[in-house]
Amino acid sequence: MISAIAFFVGCLTFVLMMIIKIPIKKLIYVLVEHMVYDEDRQYIVYKRWNVLLLFLTMLIAAVCYCYVAVLLEVDHLKWCCSLKAGAIAIALYAVYEQWFGEK
């Protein structure tokens, strides 16, 4: 049951991140554009700031896991399962990028 919850939360997190990823990336781009004036260095700093999306994915997965566990009345929360859900969301995104990413 716990693995099924983790997979469901991972899929839910993937969908939520697909919705909020684009505005966050645009915000990061604007911030980096104002922080760094060297165009060669802007790309490197932009990629480094995008690591925040990984942490945000794990945070959203943990919150969604807690809500789903409360809704299903699971009496024992496992934080490792919320991390699994975040890893599932990141893996789904990697598969999505391989199949439908820019070429």
C-alpha positions in Angstrom: 0.0 0.0 0.0 2.8 2.4 0.9 4.6 1.8 -2.4 1.3 2.5 -4.3 0.9 5.8 -2.4 4.5 6.7 -3.2 3.9 6.0 -6.9 0.7 8.0 -6.9 2.3 10.9 -5.1 5.3 10.7 -7.5 2.9 11.0 -10.5 1.0 13.8 -8.8 4.2 15.7 -8.1 5.3 15.2 -11.7 2.1 16.8 -12.9 2.4 19.7 -10.4 6.0 20.4 -11.3 5.1 20.4 -15.0 2.6 23.2 -14.3 4.8 25.4 -12.1 8.2 24.6 -13.7 8.0 27.1 -16.6 7.2 30.2 -14.5 9.9 29.3 -12.0 12.5 28.9 -14.9 11.5 32.3 -16.3 11.9 33.9 -12.9 15.3 32.3 -12.5 16.3 33.5 -16.0 15.3 37.1 -15.2 17.2 37.0 -11.9 20.3 35.6 -13.5 20.1 38.1 -16.3 20.2 41.0 -13.7 22.8 39.4 -11.5 25.4 38.4 -14.1 26.3 40.6 -17.0 28.8 38.3 -18.8 26.8 36.2 -21.3 29.1 33.3 -21.1 28.8 33.0 -17.4 25.0 33.6 -17.4 24.3 30.1 -18.8 26.4 28.5 -16.1 24.7 30.4 -13.3 21.3 29.7 -14.8 22.0 26.0 -14.8 23.2 26.1 -11.2 20.1 28.0 -10.0 17.9 25.3 -11.8 19.0 22.9 -9.1 16.4 24.6 -6.9 13.8 22.7 -9.0 15.1 19.4 -7.6 14.7 20.6 -4.0 11.3 22.0 -4.8 10.3 18.7 -6.3 11.2 16.9 -3.1 9.4 19.5 -1.0 6.2 19.2 -3.1 6.4 15.4 -2.9 6.7 15.5 0.9 3.7 17.8 1.2 1.6 15.8 -1.2 2.6 12.6 0.6 1.4 14.0 3.9 -1.9 15.1 2.4 -2.6 11.8 0.7 -1.6 9.9 3.8 -4.0 12.0 5.9 -6.8 11.5 3.3 -6.3 7.7 3.3 -6.0 7.7 7.1 -2.6 6.0 7.1 -1.4 6.0 10.7 2.3 5.7 10.0 4.1 8.3 7.8 7.3 7.3 6.3 9.5 10.1 5.1 11.5 7.8 3.0 8.4 7.1 0.9 8.0 10.8 0.3 11.6 10.9 -1.0 10.8 7.9 -3.2 7.8 9.9 -4.5 10.2 12.8 -5.4 12.6 10.4 -7.0 9.7 8.9 -9.1 8.7 12.4 -10.2 12.2 13.2 -11.3 12.5 9.9 -13.1 9.2 10.5 -14.9 10.5 13.9 -15.9 13.7 12.4 -17.3 11.7 9.9 -19.3 9.4 12.7 -20.5 12.4 14.8 -21.6 13.8 11.8 -23.5 10.6 11.1 -25.4 9.2 14.6 -25.9 12.2 17.0 -25.3 13.6 19.4 -27.7 15.7 18.0 -30.5 
